[in-house]
Amino acid sequence: MPETPEVHSDQLLSEVAALPQLPGVYRYFDAQGAVLYVGKARNLRKRVANYFQKSHGGTRIGHMISKIVRMETTVVRSEAEALLLENNLIKSLKPRYNILFRDDKSYPYLKIAAHTFPRLAYYRGAVDRKHRYFGPYPSAWAVKESIQLLQKVFKLRTCEDTVYANRARPCLLYQIKRCTAPCVGHITPEAYGQDVANAEAFLMGDTQAVLSQLESRMMAHAERLQFEQAAELRNQMSALSRVLHQQSIEIASDKDVDILAVKVQGGRACVNLAMVRGGRHLGDRAYFPVHVEDAAQMQHAEAEGDDGAPPPADAVEVQVLEAFIAQHYIDVPVPATLVLSEAVARELIEAVAQQAGIRINAVFNPREQRRLWLEMACKNAGLQLARLLAEEGSQQARTRALVDALELAPDDLDNFRVECFDISHTAGEATQASCVVFEHHAMQNREYRRYNIEGITPGDDYAAMRQVLHRRYGKLAEAMAAESDAPPAGDAGGVGTDARPGTRSARMPELVLVDGGKGQVSMAREVFSELGLPLSLIVGVEKGEGRKVGLEELVFADGREKVYLGRDSAALMLVAQIRDEAHRFAITGMRAKRAKVRVGGSQLEDIPGIGPKRRARLLQRFGGIRGVAAASIEDIASVDGIAFDLAEEIYRALH
């Protein structure tokens, strides 16, 4: 008997029937307003109608379609526009059933700062047109290696402008021939400028032009009997030749190329991006998208709806690679050449080229050096994916071991949640409590919280634990009690873990770990009894004999006997990892709070827009609050994350 299609409202079906037969982008929403899927179509009516006219049975896609209650569409002029809009929406809305490459840290650059004697610097952030930037580089290591190379060959300075302006004699870098000491006038601006120009030409791949120019200068000095200057240029040529010889395998006729290789296995995917800049292979970076299986099923459904034929066997690889190209190059400069492991749609390359304002050459079957690069990228993609699958398997095994050891029965192992608490202070000063979260088989550092503990006797860890547990679970317990008293209202969601305005909805953890033995567990038991929460959730981690790692015992709040899991127990390893992370997070917070009181760093935090991260960057860059106060507005603005307007605010606040 054929399955009946999913039931949808007449209004939604009438909207589908009224769609135009034009290219566009469509978005599906569930009853809670969450976006389920974003798609593009050459013909909106034909593509969207396929979802609602055909039964998808009990598949995951059928489950998704059954949840659609609302739809939005946007008509565009071409498929290229639809593609770009689709991937912009995917990045901003993060739909559940689309392939999504999560936003990573921004790429680092090598910066040559504008100055009479420009400096080399590692840089990450928004670019300023007055400086020169080279990259992007796949990693911080690649930038720092390039800086060291340029120091050896061209001897450009790397010191901060504040240090440069206050030098009375050359530093160690001059002694080891890594700098020409412009800070004390050991080189003229003209000669230093020539070194900067050569360094820039080298970074752009014009190595032969640099060697020819150095040789002509050397011969000119020799003809004028200026043998010391000629010897310096000879040494510079020798250093550059050694660098080129060491990297001869990497040098090619291509200047800027991105090599993209994709590997799909076990429901996961990896895109390996290898970057060539200035003819030098700078390294690789691996990306792991989410929702691959769901998105693949969606593509299969769309393909059958378009022409009735199933997609080709390698369609998932193509789909993953197309999603990466469309999402990645929204925010990152695209080079003129892409070497790809799969033949993606030409419309995609044209759309990306149109957005970037350049012509892009996409190569699917490369030869010679490009083929070697692609083979290396494919191999790295396979290795990175194998590592990910192995790690995920071991992480799931550890979670299962802990659940079995504690005789728990979570509804979903992937969503098994542990919250762990620790108290830290120095002789009662700057007491802080930490809460770290373990879920989805990994630590969730975005959900970590610190709590300033006040109004207790200094050094009273039990009172501190009482306070943090009340603050963490008090309002949550009230919300749970109110929900249990309220009449049923369909499939209600969870309540906020912090129960604070603006926090994301969550649920009570399946396990609450406290760092301590019977005393801390007793305090936690009192708090949970007062709040009406299950005592079986609480487990204390008691240090073993001699406080040695691996000898910890677990103490239960519900009266069970203590348990020693064994030194080699996977469950104990996981408990120890979570406990140690809570301890680390508490200590770093306590030290930051103590430093704020002792060194006057609070002057910075009193400035709007300056949080802990920016404050730490400023203090680290300038060596303390006095160094920040002595810095100019331009120097402050050079710190990562500090805009010029904010630098002016900092300068005014400290003067």
FIKOL-146083 format. One record per atom (N, C-alpha, C): residue in one letter; x negated, y negated, z negated. Coordinates in steps of 0.05 Angstrom, whole numbers, plus 5000, padded with zeros to 4 digits. Example, Ala and Ser with C-alpha at 12.3 -4.5 7.8 and 13.67 -1.06 7.14 Angstrom:
2
a473651144844/a475450904844/a473650664844/s474350454858/s472750214857/s474249994843/
***
This chain:
655
m498350245000/m500050005000/m498249755000/p498649575018/p496849335019/p497149164995/e494849034987/e494948854964/e496248594972/t497648474953/t498948224958/t496947994953/p497047784969/p495247564966/p495847414940/e493747264930/e494047114906/e496246904908/v497646844886/v499846664886/v498846384880/h499646184897/h498845914893/h501345734895/s501145494886/s503445314886/s504145234914/d506745174918/d507645084945/d506244834953/q505744654934/q504344404940/q501544454952/l500044634939/l497444694948/l497444814976/l499345004981/l499545135007/l500344935029/s502044745022/s502844545041/s500544355048/e498844305028/e496444135033/e494544285052/v494344545049/v492644705066/v493644695095/a496244725098/a497544725125/a497244455139/a497044245123/a496843975134/a494043885140/l492044045135/l489243965139/l488743925169/p487043735176/p486443685204/p484443885215/q484443925240/q482544105253/q480043945261/l478643845240/l476343675243/l474143775224/p471643705229/p469443785210/p469743635184/g468943765162/g469243635136/g468143815114/v468643725090/v467743855065/v470143895047/y470444135035/y472644185017/y471544274990/r473144214969/r472444274941/r474844404927/y474344624913/y476444764899/y476144714869/f478344664855/f478244614826/f480144814811/d479444874786/d481145044770/d483044874752/a484544994734/a486444854718/a485244654699/q482644714691/q481244534672/q479844304687/g480044294713/g478744084729/g475844144736/a474944384729/a472144464736/a472044534766/v469944454779/v469644514807/v468644804810/l470044954827/l469345234832/l467545274856/y468045134877/y466545174902/y466644934919/v464444874933/v464244664953/v463344794979/g464844745000/g464144855026/g464444655049/k463244725071/k463444555095/k464844715117/a465944575136/a467344725158/a467244555183/r466944705206/r467244575232/r470144505237/n471944675226/n474844635229/n476044675201/l476744465188/l477644475160/l480144655157/r482144625175/r484644775172/r484145075175/k482545145195/k482045435200/k480445555177/r478445415168/r476745535147/r478245555120/v479545345112/v480845345086/v483245535086/a484745545108/a487045715109/a486346005106/n483946075114/n483046355111/n483046455083/y482446275064/y482446355035/y485246425025/f487246285035/f489846305024/f491746485039/q491046555064/q492746725080/q491947025078/k489647075067/k488647345066/k488247445038/s488947695033/s488547805006/s485647885003/h484447814980/h481747884973/h481648084951/g483848194943/g484048414924/g482748334897/g481548534885/g480348494858/g477448424859/t476448314881/t473648234883/t473247984866/r470647914862/r470047674848/r470947424863/i470947444889/i471947214905/i474947194902/g476247424901/g479147414896/g479847294869/h478147364849/h478547244822/h478146944824/m476146844839/m475746554841/m478146424855/i479046544877/i481246424892/i483746404875/s484146614858/s486546604841/s486546374821/k484246264816/k483946044796/k484245774809/i484445754836/i484645494849/i487345374844/v487445134833/v489944994830/v489944724844/r487644634852/r487444374865/r485244374886/m485544214906/m483544204928/m483143914937/e480643854943/e480043594954/e478443634980/t478943465000/t477443495025/t476443215034/t474343215049/t473242975061/t472643025090/v473742875108/v473342905136/v470842735144/v469042855160/v466642715169/v466542725199/r464442595210/r464342565239/r463042805253/s461242945238/s459743165251/s459043375230/e458143605241/e457243815223/e454843735207/a453143575218/a450743475204/a451543315179/e453443135183/e454442985160/e455743165139/a457243365149/a458543545130/a456443695114/l454343785127/l452243935113/l450943765091/l450243515098/l448943345078/l450743275055/l453343225061/l455243165040/l455643405022/e455843645034/e456243885019/e454043924998/n451643895006/n449443954988/n448943724968/n449643484974/n449643274954/n451743334933/l454143424941/l456143494921/l455343734905/i454043934917/i453144174902/i451244084880/k449343914887/k447343824867/k448643664844/s450643504851/s451843344830/s454043484814/l455643664827/l457843794814/l457144064802/k455044194813/k454144454803/k456444664803/p457544734825/p459844914826/p459045204818/r460945354808/r460445614798/r459745814820/y460845774844/y460545984865/y458845894889/n457145684885/n455245604905/n452445674897/i450745724916/i447845754910/i446845484900/l445645484877/l444845234865/l441945254856/f440345064866/f437545044856/f437544824835/r437044904811/r437144724788/r435044504792/d435644264782/d433744044783/d431344114766/d428944094779/d426444144764/d425143874758/k422943894744/k421443644739/k420643524766/s420343264766/s419543134790/s416643214798/y416043194823/y413443274832/y411343064824/p408943154818/p406742964811/p405442864836/y404242624834/y402742504856/y399942424846/l398242384865/l395642254859/l395941964866/k395441784847/k395841494852/k393141354853/i392841184872/i390540994873/i391740724867/a391340624842/a392640394832/a391540134845/a393239944849/a392439684860/a390739534840/h388339464848/h386439324830/h384039244847/t382439054837/t379938984850/t378139234853/f378139394831/f376739654831/f378839864825/p380339964845/p382540154840/p381640404826/r383540514810/r382940754794/r384640984805/l383541224802/l384941464808/l386641544783/a389141634788/a390841704766/a392841924774/y393442094754/y395642284757/y398142124752/y400242174769/y402642014766/y405142184772/r407142134756/r409742264760/r411942064753/g413742014772/g415841824767/g416441664793/a417941444789/a418641274811/a416141124822/v416041094848/v413740974861/v413940674862/d411740544861/d411540254864/d409940194889/r411040034907/r409839994933/r407139864932/k406439724911/k403839594910/k401539794906/h402140034898/h400140244894/h400240434918/r398140604921/r398040814941/r398541074928/y400241244940/y400941504928/y400341724949/f399241944940/f398642174957/f399942414945/g401242574962/g402642804952/g405342834967/p407342954955/p407243064927/p405543314926/y404743384901/y403143624896/y404943824882/p404444084885/p406144284873/p405844314843/s403644214832/s403144244803/s401344034793/a401343994767/a399443804755/a396543894759/w396144154758/w393444264762/w392344184790/a394044184810/a393044114837/a392243824838/v393743644824/v392943364824/v390343324810/k390043444787/k387643414771/k385143524785/e385543744799/e383343854815/e382443664837/s384443534850/s383843344871/s382343094859/i383243014836/i381842784823/i378942844817/q378443094806/q375743174800/q374043184826/l375243274848/l373843294873/l373143004883/l374942824881/l374442544890/l372342414872/q372342484846/q370342374828/q367542464837/k367342724844/k364742834851/k363642704877/v365442654896/v364542564922/v364442264924/f366542124915/f366741834919/f366341674893/k366241804870/k365641684844/k367441444838/l370041484841/l371941284834/l372641304804/r373341084793/r373941074764/r376641204758/t376941314734/t379441424725/t380441304699/c378841114687/c379541004661/c381940814663/e383340794641/e385640604639/e384540314642/d386240134652/d385439854655/d384639734629/t385939804607/t385239694581/t382439774573/v381740024579/v379040124572/v377039984591/y377639974617/y375939854637/y375239564629/a377239414620/a376839134615/a375139074590/n374739284573/n373339234548/n370739394546/r369739494568/r367239644568/r364839444567/a362839514551/a360439354550/a358039504562/r358339764565/r356239924578/r357640164591/p356240294610/p357540514625/p358240744606/c360340894614/c361141124598/c359741374608/l360441604596/l359141854603/l359541934632/l361841854644/l362341924672/l360141804691/y359141574684/y357041454699/y354441614696/q353941714672/q351541864667/q351442124682/i353842254686/i353942514700/i354642474729/k354442224739/k354842164767/k357642234777/r359642154760/r362442174768/r363741904771/c362341694767/c363341424769/c361041234775/t361641014790/t359540824796/t359540584777/a361040604755/a361040404734/a361740124744/p363940084757/p364739814764/p365439634740/c365939764717/c366639614693/c364439434684/v361939504690/v359639334681/v358139224706/g359339224729/g358239104752/g356039254766/h355939514764/h353939674777/h354439724806/i356739634816/i357439664845/i359039414853/t358639324877/t360139094887/t362939164895/p364838974895/p367539034903/p367639144932/e365839044950/e365939134977/e365039424980/a362939504965/a362039774967/a364039964954/y365239874932/y367240044919/y369740074937/g370439854950/g372739864968/g372240054991/q369740075000/q369140275021/q369440555011/d368640604986/d369040874974/d372040934972/v373640734964/v376540784962/v377740844990/a376840695010/a377940755037/a377141035047/n374741115040/n373841385048/n375441595033/a376041545007/a377641734992/a380441765003/e381641535011/e384241545023/e384241695049/a382241655065/a382041795091/a381642095086/f380142165066/f379842445060/f382442575051/l383942435035/l386542535026/l388542565048/m388242405069/m390042425092/m388942625113/g386742755107/g385742965125/g383742875146/d382842615145/d380942515165/d378042565156/t377342805150/t374742865138/t372442815158/q372842885183/q370642845202/q370142545206/a372242385206/a371842095209/a370341985185/v370942095161/v369442005137/v366542075139/l365942315148/l363142405151/l361642235171/s362942175194/s361742015215/s361141735204/q363041615190/q362741345179/q360441335159/l360241545141/l358141555122/l355441575135/e355341745156/e352741785170/e351841525184/s353641375196/s352941125209/s351940925189/r353140915166/r352240725145/r349540815134/m349141075131/m346541165121/m344341095140/m344741135166/m342741065186/m342140765187/a344240605183/a343840315183/a342040235159/h342540345136/h340940285112/h338040375117/a337640605129/a334940715134/a333440525153/e334840425174/e333440255193/e332539995180/r334039905159/r333339655145/r331439715122/l330539965120/l328640065099/l329940055071/q332540065070/q334040075045/q334440365037/f332240495028/f332240785025/f333940875001/e334140714980/e335740804958/e338740814966/q339640614980/q342440614989/q342940845009/a340940895026/a341241115045/a341341375031/a339741405010/a339741664995/a342441704981/e343641494971/e346241514958/e348341614978/l348241505002/l350141595022/l349641885031/r347041955033/r346342225039/r347442425019/n347142354993/n348142524972/n351242544973/q352542324980/q355442324983/q356242505006/m354842495028/m355442675050/m354942965043/s352843015028/s352343295019/s354543395002/a355443224983/a357643314965/a360143364981/l360743195000/l363243235016/l362943485033/s360543535044/s360143775060/s360544025044/r359544025019/r359944255001/r362844304996/v364344094991/v367244124986/v368644245010/l367944145034/l369144245058/l368344535063/h365944605057/h365044885060/h366545065041/q366844975016/q368245144996/q371145185004/q372344985018/q375145005025/q375545055054/s373645175067/s373745215096/s376145385104/i376945575087/i379245745094/i381845585094/e381945365079/e384345215076/e384644995097/i382444915109/i382544685128/i383744775154/a385644625165/a386844685190/a387544425205/s388544455229/s389144215245/s391644075234/d393344225220/d395744105208/d395043925185/k396343695184/k395743505162/k397743555139/d400343525144/d402343565123/d404343775132/v404443995116/v406244225123/v407444335097/d409944415098/d411144575077/d411744845088/i410845055074/i411345335082/i413345445063/l415645545073/l417845645057/l418345935063/a418146105042/a418746395045/a420846475024/v422746645032/v424846725015/v424847025012/k425547114987/k425747404981/k428247444964/v429947634972/v432347694957/v432247984948/q432848034922/q432748314912/q434248314885/g435848534882/g437148574856/g439048344848/g440248214867/g442148004860/g440747744854/r438047724855/r436647484850/r435047404875/a434247154876/a432747064899/a430446884890/c428446864907/c426146684902/c425446544928/v425146284926/v424046134949/v421246034940/n419246114955/n416546024948/n415745794967/l415045574956/l414345334971/l411345294969/a409945314991/a407045264992/a406644995006/m404944824995/m404644555005/m401844505016/v401744395041/v399244315053/v399344015057/r397443875045/r397243585048/r394443505056/g394343335077/g391643255086/g390043495096/g391343705106/g390043935116/g389044135095/r389544075069/r388644245047/r391044385035/h390744645031/h392844805018/h392744744988/l394844614977/l394744524949/l395844724929/g397244924938/g398345114919/g401245174925/d402445334908/d405245434911/d406945354887/r409545364892/r411545324871/r413945504877/a414845654857/a417045844861/a419645724850/y421845764864/y424445674856/y426345914856/f428045924835/f429946144832/f432746044830/p434346064851/p437045964851/p438946134834/v441146024827/v443246174812/v445646204830/h447446384823/h449946444837/h449546564864/v447346714868/v446746824894/v448847024903/e449547204885/e451547414892/e454247294899/d455147114882/d457746984887/d457846834913/a455646684918/a455546524943/a455346704967/a453946934965/a453847124987/a456547234994/q458147304974/q460847404979/q462547184992/m462246934983/m463746714995/m463046695025/q460446715031/q459646695059/q460846925076/h460847165064/h462047395078/h464947345084/a466447235065/a469247175069/a469646965090/e467846765090/e468046545110/e467446645138/a465346825140/a464646925166/a466847095178/e468047265162/e470247425172/e472647255180/g472947035167/g475246855174/g474746705200/d472146655206/d471546495230/d471746665255/d470546905256/d470647055280/d471247355276/g471747435252/g472447705246/g470147895244/a467747805250/a465347975249/a463847935223/p462748145211/p461248115186/p458647965192/p457547825171/p455047685175/p452747875179/p450547795191/p448247965196/p446948055169/a445348265171/a444148375146/a442448185131/d441048005145/d439347815132/d440647545126/a443347545126/a444847295122/a444347175095/v443947335074/v443447225047/v440847075047/e438747185058/e436147045059/e436446775073/v437746775096/v438146525111/v439746325095/q441846425082/q443546255066/q442046125043/v440346285029/v438746175007/v436845965017/l435446025039/l433445845050/l434845585059/e437145605072/e438545365081/e439445195057/a440345335036/a441145185012/a438845035000/f436445164999/f434145034988/f433344795004/i433144825031/i432344605048/i434244365044/a436844425045/a438844205043/a438744065016/q438344214994/q438444094967/q435743974960/h433544114967/h430844024959/h430143764971/y430543734997/y429643495011/y431543255009/i433543284992/i435143044986/i433542844970/d431842934952/d430342754934/d427342764939/v426342954955/v423442984959/v422742924988/p420542774993/p419742715021/p419242975036/v420142985061/v419843215078/v417543175097/p415743365100/p413543325119/p414543365147/a412743315166/a413543325195/a413743615204/t412543805190/t412644085199/t413544265176/l415444445182/l416344645163/l415844915176/v414445085162/v413945365170/v415745545154/l417645685166/l419845825152/l419746125157/s420446275137/s420546565140/s423146665153/e425146495154/e427746565167/e428546345187/a429946425207/a430846235227/a433446095218/v433145865207/v435545715197/v436845565219/a439245465214/a440745325235/a439345065243/r439245025269/r438044775279/r439544525270/e442144555266/e443744325256/e442644235229/l441844425212/l440744355186/l438144195189/i436344285206/i433844145209/i434343865220/e436143845239/e436843585251/e438043395230/a439743505213/a440943345192/a438943235172/v437043415164/v434943325145/v433143125158/a432543165184/a430842975198/a432242705201/q434842715206/q436342465208/q436342315182/q436642455160/q436642335134/q433942215127/a431742355134/a429042265128/a428042055147/g429342035170/g428441845190/g425841915204/i425242175206/i422942275220/i423742515238/r421842595255/r422342825271/r421043065257/i422543285254/i421543525240/i421243755259/n418943885258/n418444115274/n418744365256/a420744525261/a421244765245/a420145005260/v418245155248/v416945385261/v417845645247/f418945825263/f420046085252/f418146315257/n416646305278/n414746525285/n411946405288/p410646335267/p408046185269/p405746365278/r403646235287/r401246375296/r398846265281/e396646415283/e394046325273/e394246245243/q393246005237/q393045925208/q395845905196/r397745815211/r400545795200/r401546075193/r400946275209/r401846545203/r400546645177/l398046585173/l396746665148/l397946525124/w398646275127/w399946125105/w402646255099/l404246325119/l406846435115/l406646715102/e404746875111/e404347145099/e403747115069/m402046925063/m401346875035/m403746785019/a405346605030/a407746515017/a409746735012/c410146915033/c411947145030/c411047325008/k408447375007/k407347554986/k407847434958/n407347174956/n407747034930/n410747044922/a412547014941/a415347024935/a416147294924/g415047504937/g415647774927/g414547824899/l412047724894/l410847764867/l412447604846/q413147364852/q414647194833/q417347314826/l418747424847/l421347544843/l421147794826/a419047954832/a418648204816/a418048134787/r416547924783/r415947834755/r418547754741/l420247594755/l422747504743/l424547734736/l424847934754/l426548164749/l425448324725/a422848354724/a421648504701/a422148354675/e421748094675/e422247934651/e425147944642/e426947914661/e429747924654/e430548194643/g429348414654/g429948684644/g428948714616/s426548614610/s425448634583/s426948464563/q427848224572/q429348044555/q432048174547/q433348294566/q435848424560/q435448664542/a433248804545/a432649034528/a432148934499/r430848714496/r430448604469/r433048524456/t434748394471/t437348314460/t438948564452/r438948774469/r440349014463/r439249144438/a436549144435/a435349264411/a436149124386/l436348854387/l437248704363/l440148764356/v441848774377/v444648834372/v445049104360/d443549304371/d443749574360/d442649594332/a440449454326/a439249474300/a441049354278/l442549144285/l444249014266/l447149124267/e447549324284/e450149454288/e452349244294/l451649074313/l453548874323/l454948974348/a457248854354/a458748934378/a459748694393/p457848544406/p458748304421/p460448374445/d462348194452/d463948244475/d462348244501/d460348074502/d458648044526/d455848004517/l454048194524/l451248184515/l449847934527/d450647864552/d449347634564/d449947374549/n452147364535/n452947124521/n452547144491/f451047354482/f450347384454/f448747144445/r449747014424/r448646754415/r447546774387/v445146684383/v443846674357/v443046384351/e443646294326/e442746034317/e441046074293/c438745944292/c436745984270/c436045714258/f435845714231/f435345464216/f432745484200/d431345264198/d428945244182/d428744964170/i427344944147/i427044694133/i424044624132/s423344374137/s420544294137/s420244024123/h418143994107/h417543734094/h414643754084/t413543524076/t410943514064/t411243404035/a411143594016/a411443513988/a414043353984/g416143423998/g418643293995/g419043054013/e416942974027/e417142734045/e418142814072/a419842644084/a420742674112/a422042944116/t423843034099/t425143294102/t426943304127/q426443514143/q428143554166/q428943844168/a431343894178/a432244164184/a432444194214/s431744434224/s431944494252/s433944714257/c435244694281/c437044914290/c436244964319/v435345214324/v434745294351/v436745504360/v437145524386/v439245694397/v438045894417/f438846144414/f438146364433/f440746464446/e440846454472/e443146554487/e442346614515/h443846794528/h443146884555/h440346994556/h439547134534/h436947274532/h434647084532/a435046834525/a432746634525/a433346414506/m431246274498/m431646034481/m432845814498/q434845674487/q436145454501/q435345194489/n433045084497/n431944854483/n433544604486/r435344594506/r437044354509/r439144344487/e439644574473/e441644574452/e440344564424/y437744524423/y436444494397/y437444244383/r437544244357/r438244014342/r436443974317/r435943724310/r434543664285/r436443504267/y436143544241/y437943414222/y436143284201/n436343024197/n435042884176/n436442944150/i435043044130/i436243124104/i435742904084/e437942794073/e437842574054/e439642634030/g439142494008/g440842513985/g440342763968/i438042883971/i437343123955/i434843073939/t434243243920/t431743233905/t429543303924/p427443143926/p425243203945/p424143483940/g423843643961/g422743903959/g424844123954/d427344053950/d429444253944/d430444373971/d429144593979/d429744724004/d432644844004/y433544933981/y436245053980/y438344833986/a438044603973/a439944383978/a439844294007/a437444294019/a437144214047/a438644414065/m438344674058/m439744874074/m442744854072/r443644794047/r446544754043/r447544524061/q446044304061/q446944064075/q447044114105/v444944244116/v444944284145/v447044484154/l447644684139/l449744884146/l452444754145/h452944584125/h455444434123/h455744254148/r453644114155/r453843924177/r454144074204/r452944304206/r453044454231/r455744594235/y456844704214/y459144884217/y461744774203/g461544554189/g463844454174/g466144384192/k465744204212/k467944124229/k468744354248/l466844524255/l467444754271/l469444944257/a468944984231/a470745154216/a473545034214/e473644764210/e476244634210/e477744664236/a476244634258/a477544664285/a478444944289/m476945144280/m477745424283/m480245484267/a480345364243/a482645414226/a485145284238/a484845034249/a487144904261/a488045054286/e486145164301/e486845314325/e488345564318/s487545704296/s488945944288/s491745894278/d492245644267/d494845574257/d496645474279/a495445384301/a497045274323/a498345494339/p500645444352/p501945644369/p500245704393/p500345954404/p498746024428/p499245824451/a497145764466/a497445584489/a495845674513/g496345924521/g494946024544/g492146104537/d490446084557/d487646154554/d486045914544/a486045864518/a484745634508/a481745674507/g480245454511/g477345464510/g476345454482/g473645464479/g472445454453/g472445174442/v471145144419/v470944884406/v468044814404/g467444564400/g464644474401/g463044584377/t460644664383/t458844764362/t458344554341/d457744304351/d457244084333/d459843944324/a461944004339/a464543874334/a464243564334/r462543464352/r462143174354/r463143074380/p464042834382/p464842724408/p462542734427/g463142824451/g461142824473/g459543074475/t459743254455/t458143504457/t459743704473/r458343884487/r459644074504/r461044284487/s463244394498/s464744594483/s463044854481/a463244984457/a461745234453/a463345404434/r462045594420/r463445774402/r461645834379/m462845974359/m461246054336/m459246274345/p456746254336/p454746454344/p455446724332/e454446934345/e454747204334/e452847264311/l450747104309/l448747154288/l447546884280/v447346844253/v446046604242/v443646694226/l441246624235/l438846684221/l437946454204/v437046514179/v435846304162/v433046404155/d431146224156/d428346294150/d428046294119/g428146524108/g427946554079/g429146814069/g428746864044/g429747114032/g432347084018/k432547213994/k435047223979/k436146943972/g434346763964/g435246503956/g436646343978/q435446334001/q436646194023/q439146334033/v439146594033/v441546744041/v443846704022/s443246683996/s445346633976/s446546353981/m444846163987/m445945893993/m447645894018/a446746034038/a448346054063/a450946194058/r450946404041/r453346544034/r455346364020/e454446194002/e456246003989/e457545814009/v455945704027/v457045524047/v459045654065/f458545894074/f460346034092/f462946114077/s462646184051/s465046244035/s466746004032/e465545774027/e467145524025/e468545454051/l467245514073/l468345434099/l470245654111/g470345884098/g472046094107/g470946234132/l468246244135/l467046374157/l466046654150/p465746834168/p464947114162/p462047124151/l461747254128/l459047284116/l457347474132/s458547644148/s456947844164/s455147704185/l455747444191/l454147304211/l451347234200/i450947224174/i448547104162/i446447324158/v444047274168/v441747444163/v439347274156/g438047344134/g435647204127/g433147354136/v431047204143/v428547324151/v426547284129/e426047504114/e424347484090/e421547574097/k419547414090/k416847484096/k415947734080/g414347904093/g413448144080/g411048104062/e409848314053/e407648304035/e405248154048/g404247964033/g402047814044/g402847624066/r405447594070/r406547414090/r405447484118/k404847744123/k403747824148/k405947864169/v405347774193/v407247804215/v407648094222/g410148184225/g410748464231/g411748614207/l411448484183/l412448614158/l415048484148/e416248314164/e418648184155/e420948374150/e422648304131/e425048464125/e427448284129/l429748404137/l432248254141/l433948284117/v435048054108/v436748044084/v439547964093/f441548104084/f444348064094/f445947924072/a447747754081/a449447604062/a451947764054/d452547974068/d455048114062/d454548354044/g452248374031/g451748584011/g450248824021/r449648844047/r448249074057/r445349074046/e444149304046/e441349334037/e439449204057/k437249114046/k435148994064/k434249204085/v433449104108/v432549284129/v429849204139/y428049404142/y425449354154/y425449494181/l425249344202/l425549454229/l423049594240/g420749534228/g418349654238/g416649464255/r414049484252/r412249294264/r412549284294/d413049504307/d413249524336/d416149504347/s417949424330/s420749414338/s421249174357/a422549224379/a423249014398/a425148814385/a426948924367/a428848744353/a427348554335/l425348654320/l423848484302/l422248274317/m421148354340/m419748164357/m421447934365/l423947994372/l425847784380/l426547604357/v427047724334/v427647574310/v425347394302/a422847504304/a420547344297/a420147114317/q420647154342/q420446944362/q422346714356/i424846784350/i426846574344/i426146434319/r425346584298/r424546454273/r422146274276/d420146354291/d417746194295/d418445944311/e420345964330/e421145734346/e422545524328/a424245624310/a425545444291/a423545304273/h421445454265/h419345344248/h417745124263/r417045194288/r415544994304/r417144744308/f419744774315/f421444544321/f421844374296/a422044494273/a422344344248/a419844194241/i417544324244/i414944194237/i414443954255/t414843984281/t414243764299/t416143524293/g418643584286/g420443364279/g419643234253/m418843394233/m417943274208/m415543104211/r413543194227/r411143044231/r411642784245/a413442794265/a414142544279/a415542344261/k417242444244/k418642274225/k416642154205/r414742314195/r412842214176/r410942014189/a410142064214/a408441884228/a409841614233/k412341624238/k413941384243/k413841204218/v413941324195/v413841164170/v411041064165/r408941234171/r406241174162/r404740984181/v405141014207/v403440854226/v404940624239/g407440584232/g408840354243/g410040404270/g410140654278/g411340714305/g414240634307/s415540584283/s418340514284/s418740244297/q416640084299/q416839834314/q417739884343/l416840104354/l417540164381/l420440274383/e421140454364/e423740574365/e425940374359/d425240144348/d427239934343/d427939794369/i426339834390/i426839704416/i428939864431/p431039744441/p433039894457/p431740024481/g432340284485/g431240424508/g428740584502/i427740564478/i425340714470/i426140934451/g426041174461/g426641414444/g424041554437/p424241794425/p421841934416/p419941994439/k420942074463/k419142144485/k417541904495/r418941684500/r417541454510/r415641344489/r416441344464/r414741254442/r412141424441/a412441694444/a410141864443/a408241814466/r409341764490/r407741704513/r406141444510/l407441244499/l406140984494/l403841014474/l404441144451/l402441174431/l400041344440/q400641554456/q398541724466/q396841574487/r398141414504/r396641274525/r394741064512/f395740914492/f394140684482/f392940744454/g393240984444/g391841054420/g393140954394/g395540854395/g396940754371/g398440494377/i399740404356/i401440164359/i399739914365/r397339904354/r395639674360/r394839664389/g394239904400/g393539914428/g395839824446/v398239904439/v400639814454/v400939514453/a400539404429/a400839114426/a398638964442/a396339084445/a394138954460/a394438984490/a396139164499/a396339214528/a398038994541/s397538954567/s399038764583/s401638894592/i403438734603/i406038834613/i405539034635/e403638974653/e403039154675/e401939424665/d400239424644/d399239674633/d401439834621/i403239704606/i405539844594/i407339964615/a407739814637/a409539914658/a408340154673/s405740194670/s404440414684/s404940684670/v406040674646/v406540924631/v409041054643/d408841314646/d411041474658/d413641424643/g415741344657/g418341304645/g418941024635/i416940844638/i417240564629/i417540384653/a419940274657/a420340094679/a419239814672/f418939644692/f417739384687/f419439214668/d422039224671/d423739064653/d423439164624/l423339424620/l422939534593/l420139454583/a418139454600/a415539374591/a415439084581/e416938914594/e417238634585/e418538624558/e420538794553/e421938794527/e419938894505/i418339094512/i416439194492/i414338984486/y413438844506/y411338644502/y412438414485/r414938324490/r416138114474/r416538204445/a417338454442/a417938544414/a415438564397/l413138604410/l410638644394/l408938394393/h409938164404/h408437914403/h410137694391/
***
